[in-house]
């Protein structure tokens, strides 16, 4: 998911753009705004709305 997620975070200004000369997957870490947090936010929202959330275990890192 990183090839889509990190560029989107950079475009939104959440993390800085990839440094010049950096490797294609070399981005600044975004632990507070990362994909892992997004997955947990989805799960909490699904439980609060009394929905059965989709299993995310295959995506869990």
C-alpha angles and dihedrals in degrees: 000000000000095000088066104027102052095047089050091051090049093048090051090051095244093121128016119264118269111279119255110267093018120140115263093259097037107114133146114269117259104193095159094044101029131126092259090062090048091055092051091047089053092051094050091048091050092051093046090051089049093241126140103246121222113257109262098180094110088058096042113116 
